[in-house]
Amino acid sequence: MLNIALTPRQKKIAEIVRVEGPITGDQIAVKLNVTRAALRPDLAILVMSGILDARPRVGYFFTGKNTFSMLKEEVSTMKVRDVQSVPVVVQSDTTAYDTIMAMFLEDVGTVFIVEPGGILAGVVSRKDLLKAAMGASSDLQKMPIKVLMTPLTKMVITTPDESVLLAAKKMIDYEVDGLPVVRIVNENDKKLFEVIGRLTKTNITRLFVELGEGKRG
């Protein structure tokens, strides 16, 4: 089978044939309110991809390629930029107390720590801040957040052009709830990472819900 990204109309045709096949091209055209000629390219692609087959005087029928396979193909074409959300960041000289406030006001589980220009320096999680708050000698209103953050050298990142599947696999492999989406910046022969977004488990969950409800395509 060919690995071809389907258009919304092609997915609709495949579903019609799956439910009602065998069915003729003319009958499909009536259901979609288009001409038979307009469907020819779509039907040809669906047959070439192995999703449908056709028999003379019988019509089109579904070959058994299931919805999961079609969903996998669609997801495999998606990039991080298609699902990323706005990052929540604080400057590296921000206090731990103000970082806690930012985290709860934005209702996020992690905050990215940046240097001037939005350059990624580290990340801090609710767990990091909870540990600091439990310390008897901790003064969160004076403690700079960079003392508590996980530094960039120990972080996992993603980029807008990376596939959603690969980024999601990173989150599973490294057991993190989210990844900073970064743009590579070269400065004085040094590679820096500008934070331009975030990818979280919530983004991934929302993607699959939207795919299941047919809201993407």
C-alpha positions, 0 to 999 in steps of 0.5 A: 500500500502507498503511504498517501496523506488523504484529503477530508473528501477522500476520508469521507469517500472511504468511510461511505464505501466502508459502511455502504459498499459495494457502491458505485461512483455515481452513488458516491457522487450523489451522496457528496453532491458532486459530479462523478467526474469530480470524484475520479482523482479521489477514487484513483488515489484511494484505489492506488493507496489500497484503501478501496478496490473496484470491480466492473459492474459491482462498484467500489468496496473497502479493502479492510484498511482500518480507521486506525491505519488512516489515523496513523497516516494522518498523525505521521504528517503532522508537525509540532507547529500544528499543535503547539501552544503558547509558552509560559516563561519567566526571566532567570532572575525572577524569584521562586515566589513570583514563578509560583504565582505565574504557574498558578495564574497560567494554570500550567505544570511547568515554566520555562526559564529564559535569559534576555531575548527569550533564550532558554536557560532551564525549566522548573516544575510544580514538584521543584517548587513544592520541594523548595516550599517545604524547606524550612529555611527557604525564603521563596520571595528572595530565592532566584528561580535559577537556583531551582531550575533544571538546566538546559543541559539536562532538558529535552527539546523539540522544534516546530518542524519535528513530527508530533509522533517523535516529540510525543515519544520523547515525552514518554521516553524521558517521562516529562509532561511537556517540551519547550518548542525552540528556534535555533539561534547562532550567536558568536559561533554558539548555538542558542535556543529561543523558546517559541512554544510548548508541547504538552500531554494536553496538546497531544490529547486534544489532537487525538480528540479533534481527530476522533471528532473529525475536526482536523483534516 
